[in-house]
């Protein structure tokens, strides 16, 4: 059962062009924003569309694949884990962020 802990699977579309950061070690980091959409009917019978945005990061080979093949609007399936971290912004205020660290990536849809 340990493999079921902290596991996230999402299918969505990239909301922006991937941000690629090359570290001094030569390793790459990719940052993407993934949009997932859900539709439901409210109590008035109207269809409501809800979009959730997810901050995602990928390292190494997965980051290189993202850099080479993905762009804004592409549909992808990802699997990863949730992570939380904090940092101080330029004003000295503490900020918190939740990200999905991508372990696996599957490109969906046709060729661009």
N, C-alpha and C positions, 0 to 999 in steps of 0.2 A: 503494500500500500504506500510505501514511501514515494513511489514515482508519481502518485496522484497529488502530492502536496505542492502548492504554489505553482500551478500550471494554468496557463492562459492560452486559449485558442481563439483567434479572431479572423474574420474575412471582411475586408473593407477596401477602400480606395485611398491612395496617397493624396493628401491635401496640399502638398507642396513638393517642390523639387527636393530630393534628398540632400541634406547637408553632410558633406564628407570632410572629416578632419583627419589629417595625417599627423601622427605623433612622432616625436623625435626618434623613437625606437623603430619607426617605419611601419608600425601597425596602424590600421585604419579604423576609424569609428564613423558609423553612419547614423544620422538622426533623421527620423521620419515622423510625420504626423499622419495617423491613420484614422479615417472616418468610417464608422459603422452606422448603418441605417436600420431603423425599425419603424414599422407602421402598425397602427392599432386603431380601433374605433372607440371614440369617447362615449360618454353616457348620452350624448345627443345623436349618436349614430354617424358622426362625422369622422372621416379618416384623418388621423393625425400622424405626421411623419416626424420622427425624432432622430437627430444625428448626434452621436457621441464622438468626441475626439480623444484619441489615445496617443500619448508621446511614446515613441519606441526608439530603441537604440540597438545597433548590431555591431559586432566586432569582427576583425580579421577577414576571413574568406567571405563570410556573409555580407560584410560591409562592401567588399570589392564587387560582389555580384550586384548589390543594390546600386553602387556607383555606375556600373557598366550598363545595366539593363533597365533600371526603373526611372520613371519620371512622374510628374504630377498627373493624377487621374488613374494611374495603373491600378488594377485590382489584384490584391495579393491575399494569400492565407498565411498567417504566422502562428507560430507556437513559441512560447517563451515563459518567463516568470516575471512576477511583479516585484519591483524594487522601490524603496523609498529612500530619499536622501534630502539633505538640507544644505543650504549655502547662504552666504551673506551677499546681498546685492550691493550696488555701488553706494547706496545710502546707508549701509550698515544694518539694514533690516534683514532678519532671518527669513528665508523663503524655503518652502517645502515643495518637493516635486515627486510624483509617482510616475514611474516609467515601466515599460515592458522591455525586458532584455530578450531579444529574439534569439532563439536557438535554431529554429528551422523556418524556412521561407519557401513558399510555393507561389510562382507567378501564374496568375489566372488570366483568362481572356485571350484574345487573339494578338497577333504580332502588330506592332506599331510601325 
